[in-house]
Amino acid sequence: MTSGYDVNSSETVQIPNTNAFAVYNLIQHIGSFKSVFKLNTALREGTSSFKDSEGNEYKWEVLYQEGEGIKDKILKSVVITWNNGNNNTLKISTLGNDIVVFYETTL
């Protein structure tokens, strides 16, 4: 689904039968997001802030979930917000067996 106008827009995509980490890996290779994803390669749980070389600040919120009987944590959601002249929000979150990706940019 896509909505918005010339300067404000949002997009939502639901991807069935996958996991948040797989979708995260796909999105990080999209050209317009490469500079955002290279700032936080560790994906540490919690809230972190980073600045790029131009002084733009990026806020990352990473949440993991522990499954029953599984020692490894499962990536549940990643929310990245930043302002580079526009306010941007990218959310990758789990919804059952699906992943929902939401991107919004506003003035």
C-alpha positions as CSV (number, residue, x, y, z in Angstrom):
1,M,0.0,0.0,0.0
2,T,1.3,3.5,-0.9
3,S,-0.1,6.8,0.1
4,G,0.9,10.4,0.2
5,Y,1.8,13.4,-1.8
6,D,5.0,14.8,-3.4
7,V,6.8,15.6,-0.1
8,N,5.0,13.3,2.4
9,S,4.6,9.6,1.7
10,S,4.3,6.3,3.3
11,E,4.5,2.7,2.2
12,T,3.6,-0.6,3.9
13,V,4.5,-4.0,2.6
14,Q,3.6,-7.3,4.2
15,I,5.9,-10.2,3.4
16,P,4.5,-13.7,4.2
17,N,6.3,-16.7,5.7
18,T,9.6,-15.1,6.5
19,N,11.5,-13.6,9.4
20,A,12.6,-10.1,10.4
21,F,16.3,-10.8,10.0
22,A,15.9,-12.0,6.4
23,V,13.9,-8.9,5.5
24,Y,16.4,-6.7,7.3
25,N,19.2,-8.2,5.2
26,L,17.3,-7.6,2.0
27,I,16.5,-4.0,2.8
28,Q,20.1,-3.1,3.9
29,H,21.2,-3.7,0.3
30,I,18.7,-1.3,-1.3
31,G,20.7,1.7,-2.5
32,S,18.8,4.4,-0.7
33,F,19.1,2.7,2.7
34,K,22.8,1.6,2.5
35,S,24.0,4.6,4.3
36,V,21.4,4.1,7.1
37,F,22.2,0.5,7.7
38,K,26.0,0.8,7.7
39,L,25.7,2.9,10.9
40,N,24.5,0.0,13.1
41,T,25.8,-3.4,12.0
42,A,25.7,-4.9,15.5
43,L,21.9,-4.8,15.9
44,R,22.2,-4.6,19.7
45,E,18.9,-4.9,21.6
46,G,17.6,-1.6,23.0
47,T,17.7,2.0,21.8
48,S,20.9,3.4,20.2
49,S,21.8,6.7,18.5
50,F,24.3,7.2,15.7
51,K,25.4,10.2,13.7
52,D,26.6,10.1,10.1
53,S,29.4,12.1,8.6
54,E,27.0,15.0,7.9
55,G,25.8,15.2,11.5
56,N,22.4,13.7,10.9
57,E,21.2,11.6,13.9
58,Y,19.7,8.2,13.6
59,K,17.8,6.5,16.4
60,W,17.6,2.7,16.3
61,E,15.2,0.6,18.4
62,V,15.9,-3.1,18.3
63,L,13.8,-5.8,20.0
64,Y,14.5,-9.5,20.2
65,Q,12.2,-12.3,21.4
66,E,13.3,-15.5,23.1
67,G,11.5,-18.6,21.8
68,E,10.7,-21.6,24.0
69,G,13.5,-24.1,23.9
70,I,15.5,-21.9,21.6
71,K,18.8,-20.5,23.0
72,D,19.2,-17.9,20.3
73,K,17.2,-14.7,20.3
74,I,14.9,-14.0,17.4
75,L,14.8,-10.5,15.9
76,K,11.3,-9.2,16.5
77,S,11.5,-5.6,15.3
78,V,13.7,-2.8,14.1
79,V,12.6,0.8,14.1
80,I,14.9,3.4,12.6
81,T,14.1,7.2,12.7
82,W,16.2,10.0,11.2
83,N,16.1,13.5,9.8
84,N,18.1,14.4,6.8
85,G,15.9,17.4,5.8
86,N,12.9,15.1,6.0
87,N,11.7,13.1,8.9
88,N,12.1,9.4,8.1
89,T,10.8,6.2,9.8
90,L,11.6,2.7,8.8
91,K,9.9,-0.2,10.7
92,I,10.5,-3.9,10.2
93,S,8.3,-5.9,12.6
94,T,6.9,-9.4,13.1
95,L,3.2,-10.1,12.6
96,G,2.6,-13.8,13.2
97,N,4.5,-15.6,10.5
98,D,4.7,-12.5,8.3
99,I,6.9,-9.4,8.4
100,V,5.5,-5.9,7.9
101,V,7.7,-3.2,6.6
102,F,6.6,0.4,7.0
103,Y,8.5,3.4,5.5
104,E,7.4,7.0,5.9
105,T,9.0,10.3,5.0
106,T,7.5,13.7,5.9
107,L,8.7,17.3,6.0
